[in-house]
Each structure stands twice: as C-alpha cells, then as structure tokens.
Amino acid sequence: MRKKLYLLALMCALCQSASVEANPCKNVSGTLSVWNGHPPSLRISGTADGNIYGVEEAGEGPSPEALPTGLYARILSGENHITATFCLDILKENRRVVYEGTEIRLMRITSYTE
C-alpha cells in the first residue's frame, strides 16, 4: 500500500511539473499577411475572434524568436498571404493603429499548420 501511495504522489508531482513547464499557446486560424505602413508589418487577420495579431518586431523585421524556422523565408520569397492555424504566444504589449483606432495584439508564432 505504501508503494502505491508513493507512486501516486510521484506521478502527481511529475504531472504538475510538466504542466508548469508547458507553454500553452492560443490556436488562431487566419491569414498571415504583409502590411505596409504602421508597424507591425506582419499581421494575422481574418480570425474567428475578430482580433488582429501582430508579429513582434526588432528593427525593420520580426524579432528572431517571433517566427518558426522557415516562415519568414517564405514571406521574403514572395508569399504575402499564408492561411493557416497558428499557435500564438500572446505578449502583454499591444499596438494601436492611430488613423483607425484598431488594436493589434503583439505575439510570437510558435508553430503553424496549413
């Protein structure tokens, strides 16, 4: 009986630590597009929740950790609209498009599926 309780406690501790380490993301279906003008220039729109999400930038491009490997290369090669389900790490900072009053939620894309 003691061994069973010990194993149960150990399994609970492992499950709890795994859930703390897991970084859940928000899955959003929409279109990643290149926008000209007010930053951020890479945005996901056409989402079911009606939000516009902007890719975190560093200088004139996305920050290095803001996109999965290869996604930015696709955009640079001329794919200006990528429709997919994106796994987003939502950041606390938002942007507002001055001339529209639209709020853009800043995020990083951790993964995506087309």
Jmol script that loads the backbone (N, CA, C; Angstrom):
load data "model"
ATOM      1  N   MET A   1       0.821  -1.196   0.000  1.00  0.00           N
ATOM      2  CA  MET A   1       0.000   0.000   0.000  1.00  0.00           C
ATOM      3  C   MET A   1       0.866   1.263   0.000  1.00  0.00           C
ATOM      4  N   ARG A   2       1.931   1.220   0.784  1.00  0.00           N
ATOM      5  CA  ARG A   2       2.827   2.378   0.843  1.00  0.00           C
ATOM      6  C   ARG A   2       3.471   2.673  -0.502  1.00  0.00           C
ATOM      7  N   LYS A   3       3.851   1.619  -1.192  1.00  0.00           N
ATOM      8  CA  LYS A   3       4.470   1.786  -2.509  1.00  0.00           C
ATOM      9  C   LYS A   3       3.492   2.424  -3.484  1.00  0.00           C
ATOM     10  N   LYS A   4       2.227   2.038  -3.416  1.00  0.00           N
ATOM     11  CA  LYS A   4       1.214   2.605  -4.296  1.00  0.00           C
ATOM     12  C   LYS A   4       1.007   4.088  -4.011  1.00  0.00           C
ATOM     13  N   LEU A   5       0.960   4.459  -2.744  1.00  0.00           N
ATOM     14  CA  LEU A   5       0.816   5.870  -2.383  1.00  0.00           C
ATOM     15  C   LEU A   5       2.034   6.679  -2.839  1.00  0.00           C
ATOM     16  N   TYR A   6       3.219   6.090  -2.655  1.00  0.00           N
ATOM     17  CA  TYR A   6       4.446   6.754  -3.090  1.00  0.00           C
ATOM     18  C   TYR A   6       4.428   6.974  -4.608  1.00  0.00           C
ATOM     19  N   LEU A   7       4.044   5.940  -5.364  1.00  0.00           N
ATOM     20  CA  LEU A   7       3.980   6.057  -6.826  1.00  0.00           C
ATOM     21  C   LEU A   7       2.932   7.079  -7.251  1.00  0.00           C
ATOM     22  N   LEU A   8       1.790   7.094  -6.573  1.00  0.00           N
ATOM     23  CA  LEU A   8       0.743   8.059  -6.889  1.00  0.00           C
ATOM     24  C   LEU A   8       1.227   9.485  -6.638  1.00  0.00           C
ATOM     25  N   ALA A   9       1.886   9.700  -5.507  1.00  0.00           N
ATOM     26  CA  ALA A   9       2.422  11.030  -5.188  1.00  0.00           C
ATOM     27  C   ALA A   9       3.485  11.452  -6.201  1.00  0.00           C
ATOM     28  N   LEU A  10       4.330  10.514  -6.584  1.00  0.00           N
ATOM     29  CA  LEU A  10       5.373  10.799  -7.567  1.00  0.00           C
ATOM     30  C   LEU A  10       4.762  11.165  -8.922  1.00  0.00           C
ATOM     31  N   MET A  11       3.759  10.422  -9.346  1.00  0.00           N
ATOM     32  CA  MET A  11       3.102  10.710 -10.622  1.00  0.00           C
ATOM     33  C   MET A  11       2.413  12.074 -10.592  1.00  0.00           C
ATOM     34  N   CYS A  12       1.768  12.405  -9.482  1.00  0.00           N
ATOM     35  CA  CYS A  12       1.122  13.716  -9.360  1.00  0.00           C
ATOM     36  C   CYS A  12       2.151  14.843  -9.444  1.00  0.00           C
ATOM     37  N   ALA A  13       3.282  14.658  -8.782  1.00  0.00           N
ATOM     38  CA  ALA A  13       4.335  15.677  -8.813  1.00  0.00           C
ATOM     39  C   ALA A  13       4.879  15.844 -10.230  1.00  0.00           C
ATOM     40  N   LEU A  14       5.084  14.740 -10.932  1.00  0.00           N
ATOM     41  CA  LEU A  14       5.588  14.820 -12.305  1.00  0.00           C
ATOM     42  C   LEU A  14       4.584  15.502 -13.229  1.00  0.00           C
ATOM     43  N   CYS A  15       3.318  15.168 -13.077  1.00  0.00           N
ATOM     44  CA  CYS A  15       2.280  15.799 -13.918  1.00  0.00           C
ATOM     45  C   CYS A  15       2.198  17.286 -13.652  1.00  0.00           C
ATOM     46  N   GLN A  16       2.285  17.672 -12.381  1.00  0.00           N
ATOM     47  CA  GLN A  16       2.210  19.088 -12.043  1.00  0.00           C
ATOM     48  C   GLN A  16       3.409  19.851 -12.589  1.00  0.00           C
ATOM     49  N   SER A  17       4.595  19.288 -12.491  1.00  0.00           N
ATOM     50  CA  SER A  17       5.778  19.976 -13.005  1.00  0.00           C
ATOM     51  C   SER A  17       5.737  20.064 -14.521  1.00  0.00           C
ATOM     52  N   ALA A  18       5.199  19.052 -15.184  1.00  0.00           N
ATOM     53  CA  ALA A  18       5.091  19.088 -16.646  1.00  0.00           C
ATOM     54  C   ALA A  18       4.115  20.157 -17.081  1.00  0.00           C
ATOM     55  N   SER A  19       3.020  20.342 -16.351  1.00  0.00           N
ATOM     56  CA  SER A  19       2.051  21.362 -16.748  1.00  0.00           C
ATOM     57  C   SER A  19       2.586  22.761 -16.503  1.00  0.00           C
ATOM     58  N   VAL A  20       3.433  22.928 -15.491  1.00  0.00           N
ATOM     59  CA  VAL A  20       4.033  24.238 -15.228  1.00  0.00           C
ATOM     60  C   VAL A  20       5.024  24.587 -16.326  1.00  0.00           C
ATOM     61  N   GLU A  21       5.805  23.594 -16.789  1.00  0.00           N
ATOM     62  CA  GLU A  21       6.811  23.842 -17.813  1.00  0.00           C
ATOM     63  C   GLU A  21       6.198  24.016 -19.195  1.00  0.00           C
ATOM     64  N   ALA A  22       5.041  23.439 -19.427  1.00  0.00           N
ATOM     65  CA  ALA A  22       4.404  23.548 -20.740  1.00  0.00           C
ATOM     66  C   ALA A  22       3.993  24.995 -20.975  1.00  0.00           C
ATOM     67  N   ASN A  23       4.222  25.472 -22.184  1.00  0.00           N
ATOM     68  CA  ASN A  23       3.858  26.833 -22.528  1.00  0.00           C
ATOM     69  C   ASN A  23       2.671  26.769 -23.478  1.00  0.00           C
ATOM     70  N   PRO A  24       1.461  26.809 -22.909  1.00  0.00           N
ATOM     71  CA  PRO A  24       0.300  26.691 -23.781  1.00  0.00           C
ATOM     72  C   PRO A  24       0.207  27.902 -24.707  1.00  0.00           C
ATOM     73  N   CYS A  25      -0.267  27.645 -25.885  1.00  0.00           N
ATOM     74  CA  CYS A  25      -0.410  28.729 -26.833  1.00  0.00           C
ATOM     75  C   CYS A  25      -1.875  28.859 -27.214  1.00  0.00           C
ATOM     76  N   LYS A  26      -2.187  29.949 -27.851  1.00  0.00           N
ATOM     77  CA  LYS A  26      -3.542  30.177 -28.330  1.00  0.00           C
ATOM     78  C   LYS A  26      -3.566  29.819 -29.812  1.00  0.00           C
ATOM     79  N   ASN A  27      -4.412  28.874 -30.187  1.00  0.00           N
ATOM     80  CA  ASN A  27      -4.545  28.494 -31.587  1.00  0.00           C
ATOM     81  C   ASN A  27      -5.525  29.431 -32.271  1.00  0.00           C
ATOM     82  N   VAL A  28      -5.058  30.043 -33.349  1.00  0.00           N
ATOM     83  CA  VAL A  28      -5.857  31.011 -34.098  1.00  0.00           C
ATOM     84  C   VAL A  28      -5.756  30.670 -35.575  1.00  0.00           C
ATOM     85  N   SER A  29      -6.894  30.541 -36.229  1.00  0.00           N
ATOM     86  CA  SER A  29      -6.913  30.339 -37.681  1.00  0.00           C
ATOM     87  C   SER A  29      -7.098  31.689 -38.347  1.00  0.00           C
ATOM     88  N   GLY A  30      -6.285  31.965 -39.341  1.00  0.00           N
ATOM     89  CA  GLY A  30      -6.360  33.233 -40.040  1.00  0.00           C
ATOM     90  C   GLY A  30      -5.311  33.301 -41.134  1.00  0.00           C
ATOM     91  N   THR A  31      -5.069  34.516 -41.609  1.00  0.00           N
ATOM     92  CA  THR A  31      -4.114  34.729 -42.686  1.00  0.00           C
ATOM     93  C   THR A  31      -3.002  35.653 -42.221  1.00  0.00           C
ATOM     94  N   LEU A  32      -1.773  35.163 -42.314  1.00  0.00           N
ATOM     95  CA  LEU A  32      -0.590  35.971 -42.036  1.00  0.00           C
ATOM     96  C   LEU A  32      -0.274  36.747 -43.301  1.00  0.00           C
ATOM     97  N   SER A  33      -0.263  38.080 -43.180  1.00  0.00           N
ATOM     98  CA  SER A  33      -0.056  38.944 -44.346  1.00  0.00           C
ATOM     99  C   SER A  33       0.999  39.989 -44.050  1.00  0.00           C
ATOM    100  N   VAL A  34       1.559  40.522 -45.128  1.00  0.00           N
ATOM    101  CA  VAL A  34       2.495  41.638 -45.042  1.00  0.00           C
ATOM    102  C   VAL A  34       1.695  42.922 -45.213  1.00  0.00           C
ATOM    103  N   TRP A  35       1.845  43.825 -44.255  1.00  0.00           N
ATOM    104  CA  TRP A  35       1.148  45.107 -44.277  1.00  0.00           C
ATOM    105  C   TRP A  35       2.169  46.219 -44.474  1.00  0.00           C
ATOM    106  N   ASN A  36       1.820  47.190 -45.259  1.00  0.00           N
ATOM    107  CA  ASN A  36       2.682  48.336 -45.498  1.00  0.00           C
ATOM    108  C   ASN A  36       2.184  49.492 -44.647  1.00  0.00           C
ATOM    109  N   GLY A  37       3.091  50.163 -43.988  1.00  0.00           N
ATOM    110  CA  GLY A  37       2.694  51.323 -43.199  1.00  0.00           C
ATOM    111  C   GLY A  37       2.961  51.114 -41.728  1.00  0.00           C
ATOM    112  N   HIS A  38       1.960  51.414 -40.927  1.00  0.00           N
ATOM    113  CA  HIS A  38       2.087  51.365 -39.472  1.00  0.00           C
ATOM    114  C   HIS A  38       2.489  49.973 -38.993  1.00  0.00           C
ATOM    115  N   PRO A  39       3.578  49.856 -38.203  1.00  0.00           N
ATOM    116  CA  PRO A  39       4.009  48.542 -37.728  1.00  0.00           C
ATOM    117  C   PRO A  39       3.021  47.985 -36.691  1.00  0.00           C
ATOM    118  N   PRO A  40       2.993  46.704 -36.513  1.00  0.00           N
ATOM    119  CA  PRO A  40       3.856  45.677 -37.081  1.00  0.00           C
ATOM    120  C   PRO A  40       3.456  45.335 -38.512  1.00  0.00           C
ATOM    121  N   SER A  41       4.441  45.023 -39.322  1.00  0.00           N
ATOM    122  CA  SER A  41       4.182  44.788 -40.740  1.00  0.00           C
ATOM    123  C   SER A  41       3.701  43.373 -41.036  1.00  0.00           C
ATOM    124  N   LEU A  42       3.921  42.426 -40.135  1.00  0.00           N
ATOM    125  CA  LEU A  42       3.387  41.068 -40.301  1.00  0.00           C
ATOM    126  C   LEU A  42       2.223  40.900 -39.339  1.00  0.00           C
ATOM    127  N   ARG A  43       1.040  40.632 -39.903  1.00  0.00           N
ATOM    128  CA  ARG A  43      -0.164  40.550 -39.079  1.00  0.00           C
ATOM    129  C   ARG A  43      -1.002  39.345 -39.463  1.00  0.00           C
ATOM    130  N   ILE A  44      -1.696  38.817 -38.473  1.00  0.00           N
ATOM    131  CA  ILE A  44      -2.678  37.763 -38.714  1.00  0.00           C
ATOM    132  C   ILE A  44      -4.051  38.401 -38.570  1.00  0.00           C
ATOM    133  N   SER A  45      -4.847  38.280 -39.624  1.00  0.00           N
ATOM    134  CA  SER A  45      -6.209  38.820 -39.608  1.00  0.00           C
ATOM    135  C   SER A  45      -7.162  37.744 -40.123  1.00  0.00           C
ATOM    136  N   GLY A  46      -8.438  38.090 -40.156  1.00  0.00           N
ATOM    137  CA  GLY A  46      -9.444  37.141 -40.615  1.00  0.00           C
ATOM    138  C   GLY A  46      -9.677  36.028 -39.613  1.00  0.00           C
ATOM    139  N   THR A  47      -9.506  36.343 -38.340  1.00  0.00           N
ATOM    140  CA  THR A  47      -9.658  35.344 -37.285  1.00  0.00           C
ATOM    141  C   THR A  47     -11.103  35.289 -36.799  1.00  0.00           C
ATOM    142  N   ALA A  48     -11.485  34.156 -36.247  1.00  0.00           N
ATOM    143  CA  ALA A  48     -12.847  33.987 -35.737  1.00  0.00           C
ATOM    144  C   ALA A  48     -13.133  34.904 -34.552  1.00  0.00           C
ATOM    145  N   ASP A  49     -12.098  35.236 -33.759  1.00  0.00           N
ATOM    146  CA  ASP A  49     -12.321  36.100 -32.601  1.00  0.00           C
ATOM    147  C   ASP A  49     -12.313  37.585 -32.963  1.00  0.00           C
ATOM    148  N   GLY A  50     -12.041  37.909 -34.225  1.00  0.00           N
ATOM    149  CA  GLY A  50     -12.079  39.293 -34.686  1.00  0.00           C
ATOM    150  C   GLY A  50     -10.855  40.120 -34.330  1.00  0.00           C
ATOM    151  N   ASN A  51      -9.892  39.526 -33.646  1.00  0.00           N
ATOM    152  CA  ASN A  51      -8.677  40.251 -33.273  1.00  0.00           C
ATOM    153  C   ASN A  51      -7.695  40.287 -34.441  1.00  0.00           C
ATOM    154  N   ILE A  52      -6.840  41.298 -34.398  1.00  0.00           N
ATOM    155  CA  ILE A  52      -5.707  41.366 -35.322  1.00  0.00           C
ATOM    156  C   ILE A  52      -4.466  41.160 -34.471  1.00  0.00           C
ATOM    157  N   TYR A  53      -3.610  40.243 -34.908  1.00  0.00           N
ATOM    158  CA  TYR A  53      -2.397  39.906 -34.175  1.00  0.00           C
ATOM    159  C   TYR A  53      -1.193  40.350 -34.987  1.00  0.00           C
ATOM    160  N   GLY A  54      -0.247  41.013 -34.328  1.00  0.00           N
ATOM    161  CA  GLY A  54       0.957  41.493 -34.995  1.00  0.00           C
ATOM    162  C   GLY A  54       2.192  40.779 -34.474  1.00  0.00           C
ATOM    163  N   VAL A  55       3.076  40.409 -35.377  1.00  0.00           N
ATOM    164  CA  VAL A  55       4.313  39.720 -35.020  1.00  0.00           C
ATOM    165  C   VAL A  55       5.266  40.719 -34.363  1.00  0.00           C
ATOM    166  N   GLU A  56       5.816  40.326 -33.229  1.00  0.00           N
ATOM    167  CA  GLU A  56       6.780  41.155 -32.504  1.00  0.00           C
ATOM    168  C   GLU A  56       7.952  41.502 -33.417  1.00  0.00           C
ATOM    169  N   GLU A  57       8.338  42.779 -33.424  1.00  0.00           N
ATOM    170  CA  GLU A  57       9.407  43.235 -34.314  1.00  0.00           C
ATOM    171  C   GLU A  57      10.642  43.676 -33.540  1.00  0.00           C
ATOM    172  N   ALA A  58      11.771  43.607 -34.229  1.00  0.00           N
ATOM    173  CA  ALA A  58      13.035  44.126 -33.723  1.00  0.00           C
ATOM    174  C   ALA A  58      13.676  44.857 -34.890  1.00  0.00           C
ATOM    175  N   GLY A  59      13.620  46.151 -34.882  1.00  0.00           N
ATOM    176  CA  GLY A  59      14.130  46.916 -36.018  1.00  0.00           C
ATOM    177  C   GLY A  59      13.139  46.876 -37.162  1.00  0.00           C
ATOM    178  N   GLU A  60      13.619  46.529 -38.355  1.00  0.00           N
ATOM    179  CA  GLU A  60      12.752  46.527 -39.530  1.00  0.00           C
ATOM    180  C   GLU A  60      12.194  45.152 -39.880  1.00  0.00           C
ATOM    181  N   GLY A  61      12.387  44.183 -39.021  1.00  0.00           N
ATOM    182  CA  GLY A  61      11.862  42.846 -39.276  1.00  0.00           C
ATOM    183  C   GLY A  61      11.396  42.207 -37.989  1.00  0.00           C
ATOM    184  N   PRO A  62      10.913  40.988 -38.079  1.00  0.00           N
ATOM    185  CA  PRO A  62      10.465  40.310 -36.866  1.00  0.00           C
ATOM    186  C   PRO A  62      11.630  39.984 -35.945  1.00  0.00           C
ATOM    187  N   SER A  63      11.364  39.954 -34.644  1.00  0.00           N
ATOM    188  CA  SER A  63      12.420  39.555 -33.713  1.00  0.00           C
ATOM    189  C   SER A  63      12.781  38.098 -33.995  1.00  0.00           C
ATOM    190  N   PRO A  64      14.017  37.705 -33.722  1.00  0.00           N
ATOM    191  CA  PRO A  64      14.486  36.366 -34.097  1.00  0.00           C
ATOM    192  C   PRO A  64      13.622  35.221 -33.575  1.00  0.00           C
ATOM    193  N   GLU A  65      13.055  35.367 -32.385  1.00  0.00           N
ATOM    194  CA  GLU A  65      12.266  34.288 -31.809  1.00  0.00           C
ATOM    195  C   GLU A  65      10.766  34.413 -32.098  1.00  0.00           C
ATOM    196  N   ALA A  66      10.381  35.352 -32.948  1.00  0.00           N
ATOM    197  CA  ALA A  66       8.965  35.622 -33.191  1.00  0.00           C
ATOM    198  C   ALA A  66       8.313  34.691 -34.208  1.00  0.00           C
ATOM    199  N   LEU A  67       9.106  33.998 -35.024  1.00  0.00           N
ATOM    200  CA  LEU A  67       8.543  33.136 -36.069  1.00  0.00           C
ATOM    201  C   LEU A  67       9.234  31.786 -36.089  1.00  0.00           C
ATOM    202  N   PRO A  68       8.509  30.732 -36.454  1.00  0.00           N
ATOM    203  CA  PRO A  68       9.156  29.427 -36.619  1.00  0.00           C
ATOM    204  C   PRO A  68      10.153  29.460 -37.783  1.00  0.00           C
ATOM    205  N   THR A  69      11.103  28.578 -37.734  1.00  0.00           N
ATOM    206  CA  THR A  69      12.110  28.484 -38.784  1.00  0.00           C
ATOM    207  C   THR A  69      11.449  28.306 -40.146  1.00  0.00           C
ATOM    208  N   GLY A  70      11.866  29.097 -41.102  1.00  0.00           N
ATOM    209  CA  GLY A  70      11.373  28.970 -42.465  1.00  0.00           C
ATOM    210  C   GLY A  70      10.168  29.826 -42.811  1.00  0.00           C
ATOM    211  N   LEU A  71       9.406  30.266 -41.809  1.00  0.00           N
ATOM    212  CA  LEU A  71       8.207  31.049 -42.116  1.00  0.00           C
ATOM    213  C   LEU A  71       8.570  32.420 -42.681  1.00  0.00           C
ATOM    214  N   TYR A  72       9.533  33.081 -42.089  1.00  0.00           N
ATOM    215  CA  TYR A  72       9.938  34.394 -42.595  1.00  0.00           C
ATOM    216  C   TYR A  72      10.580  34.269 -43.981  1.00  0.00           C
ATOM    217  N   ALA A  73      11.301  33.183 -44.223  1.00  0.00           N
ATOM    218  CA  ALA A  73      11.902  32.959 -45.544  1.00  0.00           C
ATOM    219  C   ALA A  73      10.820  32.837 -46.611  1.00  0.00           C
ATOM    220  N   ARG A  74       9.717  32.205 -46.275  1.00  0.00           N
ATOM    221  CA  ARG A  74       8.590  32.102 -47.214  1.00  0.00           C
ATOM    222  C   ARG A  74       8.044  33.484 -47.541  1.00  0.00           C
ATOM    223  N   ILE A  75       7.944  34.315 -46.543  1.00  0.00           N
ATOM    224  CA  ILE A  75       7.428  35.676 -46.753  1.00  0.00           C
ATOM    225  C   ILE A  75       8.400  36.471 -47.617  1.00  0.00           C
ATOM    226  N   LEU A  76       9.696  36.366 -47.322  1.00  0.00           N
ATOM    227  CA  LEU A  76      10.707  37.079 -48.104  1.00  0.00           C
ATOM    228  C   LEU A  76      10.756  36.596 -49.549  1.00  0.00           C
ATOM    229  N   SER A  77      10.372  35.341 -49.782  1.00  0.00           N
ATOM    230  CA  SER A  77      10.382  34.805 -51.146  1.00  0.00           C
ATOM    231  C   SER A  77       9.153  35.228 -51.950  1.00  0.00           C
ATOM    232  N   GLY A  78       8.238  35.951 -51.328  1.00  0.00           N
ATOM    233  CA  GLY A  78       7.094  36.476 -52.069  1.00  0.00           C
ATOM    234  C   GLY A  78       5.734  35.968 -51.634  1.00  0.00           C
ATOM    235  N   GLU A  79       5.678  35.041 -50.693  1.00  0.00           N
ATOM    236  CA  GLU A  79       4.375  34.589 -50.185  1.00  0.00           C
ATOM    237  C   GLU A  79       3.858  35.639 -49.212  1.00  0.00           C
ATOM    238  N   ASN A  80       2.968  36.489 -49.671  1.00  0.00           N
ATOM    239  CA  ASN A  80       2.487  37.581 -48.836  1.00  0.00           C
ATOM    240  C   ASN A  80       1.242  37.248 -48.041  1.00  0.00           C
ATOM    241  N   HIS A  81       0.629  36.100 -48.313  1.00  0.00           N
ATOM    242  CA  HIS A  81      -0.568  35.680 -47.582  1.00  0.00           C
ATOM    243  C   HIS A  81      -0.468  34.187 -47.310  1.00  0.00           C
ATOM    244  N   ILE A  82      -0.344  33.829 -46.034  1.00  0.00           N
ATOM    245  CA  ILE A  82      -0.247  32.420 -45.641  1.00  0.00           C
ATOM    246  C   ILE A  82      -1.417  32.124 -44.718  1.00  0.00           C
ATOM    247  N   THR A  83      -2.349  31.310 -45.186  1.00  0.00           N
ATOM    248  CA  THR A  83      -3.517  30.946 -44.394  1.00  0.00           C
ATOM    249  C   THR A  83      -3.218  29.647 -43.665  1.00  0.00           C
ATOM    250  N   ALA A  84      -3.402  29.673 -42.338  1.00  0.00           N
ATOM    251  CA  ALA A  84      -3.062  28.509 -41.518  1.00  0.00           C
ATOM    252  C   ALA A  84      -3.714  28.639 -40.151  1.00  0.00           C
ATOM    253  N   THR A  85      -3.485  27.634 -39.332  1.00  0.00           N
ATOM    254  CA  THR A  85      -3.803  27.717 -37.907  1.00  0.00           C
ATOM    255  C   THR A  85      -2.484  27.945 -37.200  1.00  0.00           C
ATOM    256  N   PHE A  86      -2.400  29.061 -36.505  1.00  0.00           N
ATOM    257  CA  PHE A  86      -1.161  29.486 -35.868  1.00  0.00           C
ATOM    258  C   PHE A  86      -1.261  29.276 -34.358  1.00  0.00           C
ATOM    259  N   CYS A  87      -0.180  28.796 -33.768  1.00  0.00           N
ATOM    260  CA  CYS A  87      -0.075  28.666 -32.318  1.00  0.00           C
ATOM    261  C   CYS A  87       0.648  29.922 -31.830  1.00  0.00           C
ATOM    262  N   LEU A  88      -0.075  30.776 -31.092  1.00  0.00           N
ATOM    263  CA  LEU A  88       0.443  32.093 -30.726  1.00  0.00           C
ATOM    264  C   LEU A  88       0.823  32.178 -29.256  1.00  0.00           C
ATOM    265  N   ASP A  89       1.942  32.820 -29.014  1.00  0.00           N
ATOM    266  CA  ASP A  89       2.352  33.205 -27.673  1.00  0.00           C
ATOM    267  C   ASP A  89       2.023  34.696 -27.577  1.00  0.00           C
ATOM    268  N   ILE A  90       0.907  35.010 -26.928  1.00  0.00           N
ATOM    269  CA  ILE A  90       0.432  36.390 -26.852  1.00  0.00           C
ATOM    270  C   ILE A  90       1.300  37.165 -25.864  1.00  0.00           C
ATOM    271  N   LEU A  91       1.770  38.325 -26.281  1.00  0.00           N
ATOM    272  CA  LEU A  91       2.583  39.188 -25.429  1.00  0.00           C
ATOM    273  C   LEU A  91       1.680  40.203 -24.730  1.00  0.00           C
ATOM    274  N   LYS A  92       2.188  40.827 -23.706  1.00  0.00           N
ATOM    275  CA  LYS A  92       1.379  41.787 -22.942  1.00  0.00           C
ATOM    276  C   LYS A  92       1.234  43.126 -23.655  1.00  0.00           C
ATOM    277  N   GLU A  93       2.163  43.439 -24.530  1.00  0.00           N
ATOM    278  CA  GLU A  93       2.170  44.739 -25.202  1.00  0.00           C
ATOM    279  C   GLU A  93       1.264  44.720 -26.435  1.00  0.00           C
ATOM    280  N   ASN A  94       0.526  45.796 -26.632  1.00  0.00           N
ATOM    281  CA  ASN A  94      -0.336  45.957 -27.809  1.00  0.00           C
ATOM    282  C   ASN A  94       0.069  47.209 -28.573  1.00  0.00           C
ATOM    283  N   ARG A  95      -0.366  47.299 -29.806  1.00  0.00           N
ATOM    284  CA  ARG A  95      -0.171  48.493 -30.637  1.00  0.00           C
ATOM    285  C   ARG A  95      -1.553  48.993 -31.054  1.00  0.00           C
ATOM    286  N   ARG A  96      -1.626  50.251 -31.372  1.00  0.00           N
ATOM    287  CA  ARG A  96      -2.874  50.827 -31.853  1.00  0.00           C
ATOM    288  C   ARG A  96      -2.586  51.558 -33.153  1.00  0.00           C
ATOM    289  N   VAL A  97      -3.382  51.264 -34.180  1.00  0.00           N
ATOM    290  CA  VAL A  97      -3.254  51.968 -35.446  1.00  0.00           C
ATOM    291  C   VAL A  97      -3.955  53.312 -35.266  1.00  0.00           C
ATOM    292  N   VAL A  98      -3.182  54.380 -35.299  1.00  0.00           N
ATOM    293  CA  VAL A  98      -3.669  55.710 -34.958  1.00  0.00           C
ATOM    294  C   VAL A  98      -4.825  56.146 -35.846  1.00  0.00           C
ATOM    295  N   TYR A  99      -4.698  55.990 -37.150  1.00  0.00           N
ATOM    296  CA  TYR A  99      -5.705  56.505 -38.057  1.00  0.00           C
ATOM    297  C   TYR A  99      -6.971  55.647 -38.092  1.00  0.00           C
ATOM    298  N   GLU A 100      -6.943  54.431 -37.513  1.00  0.00           N
ATOM    299  CA  GLU A 100      -8.123  53.573 -37.491  1.00  0.00           C
ATOM    300  C   GLU A 100      -8.657  53.346 -36.082  1.00  0.00           C
ATOM    301  N   GLY A 101      -7.772  53.416 -35.091  1.00  0.00           N
ATOM    302  CA  GLY A 101      -8.158  53.078 -33.729  1.00  0.00           C
ATOM    303  C   GLY A 101      -8.182  51.580 -33.480  1.00  0.00           C
ATOM    304  N   THR A 102      -7.688  50.807 -34.430  1.00  0.00           N
ATOM    305  CA  THR A 102      -7.658  49.355 -34.311  1.00  0.00           C
ATOM    306  C   THR A 102      -6.544  48.930 -33.365  1.00  0.00           C
ATOM    307  N   GLU A 103      -6.861  48.015 -32.460  1.00  0.00           N
ATOM    308  CA  GLU A 103      -5.837  47.486 -31.570  1.00  0.00           C
ATOM    309  C   GLU A 103      -5.241  46.222 -32.174  1.00  0.00           C
ATOM    310  N   ILE A 104      -3.917  46.135 -32.137  1.00  0.00           N
ATOM    311  CA  ILE A 104      -3.198  44.971 -32.639  1.00  0.00           C
ATOM    312  C   ILE A 104      -2.514  44.310 -31.451  1.00  0.00           C
ATOM    313  N   ARG A 105      -2.823  43.057 -31.239  1.00  0.00           N
ATOM    314  CA  ARG A 105      -2.231  42.309 -30.136  1.00  0.00           C
ATOM    315  C   ARG A 105      -0.895  41.727 -30.594  1.00  0.00           C
ATOM    316  N   LEU A 106       0.181  42.100 -29.918  1.00  0.00           N
ATOM    317  CA  LEU A 106       1.505  41.600 -30.293  1.00  0.00           C
ATOM    318  C   LEU A 106       1.677  40.158 -29.822  1.00  0.00           C
ATOM    319  N   MET A 107       2.372  39.369 -30.622  1.00  0.00           N
ATOM    320  CA  MET A 107       2.557  37.947 -30.333  1.00  0.00           C
ATOM    321  C   MET A 107       3.767  37.408 -31.050  1.00  0.00           C
ATOM    322  N   ARG A 108       4.057  36.151 -30.713  1.00  0.00           N
ATOM    323  CA  ARG A 108       5.054  35.356 -31.413  1.00  0.00           C
ATOM    324  C   ARG A 108       4.337  34.115 -31.925  1.00  0.00           C
ATOM    325  N   ILE A 109       4.709  33.654 -33.097  1.00  0.00           N
ATOM    326  CA  ILE A 109       4.141  32.429 -33.637  1.00  0.00           C
ATOM    327  C   ILE A 109       5.092  31.289 -33.262  1.00  0.00           C
ATOM    328  N   THR A 110       4.618  30.358 -32.466  1.00  0.00           N
ATOM    329  CA  THR A 110       5.479  29.247 -32.049  1.00  0.00           C
ATOM    330  C   THR A 110       5.437  28.088 -33.039  1.00  0.00           C
ATOM    331  N   SER A 111       4.293  27.904 -33.707  1.00  0.00           N
ATOM    332  CA  SER A 111       4.171  26.872 -34.732  1.00  0.00           C
ATOM    333  C   SER A 111       2.935  27.161 -35.567  1.00  0.00           C
ATOM    334  N   TYR A 112       2.786  26.434 -36.669  1.00  0.00           N
ATOM    335  CA  TYR A 112       1.606  26.605 -37.518  1.00  0.00           C
ATOM    336  C   TYR A 112       1.376  25.370 -38.345  1.00  0.00           C
ATOM    337  N   THR A 113       0.107  25.172 -38.766  1.00  0.00           N
ATOM    338  CA  THR A 113      -0.243  24.078 -39.663  1.00  0.00           C
ATOM    339  C   THR A 113      -1.150  24.633 -40.753  1.00  0.00           C
ATOM    340  N   GLU A 114      -0.863  24.236 -41.980  1.00  0.00           N
ATOM    341  CA  GLU A 114      -1.678  24.718 -43.098  1.00  0.00           C
ATOM    342  C   GLU A 114      -2.758  23.719 -43.420  1.00  0.00           C
TER     343      GLU A 114
END
end "model"
wireframe off; spacefill off
backbone 0.3
color backbone group
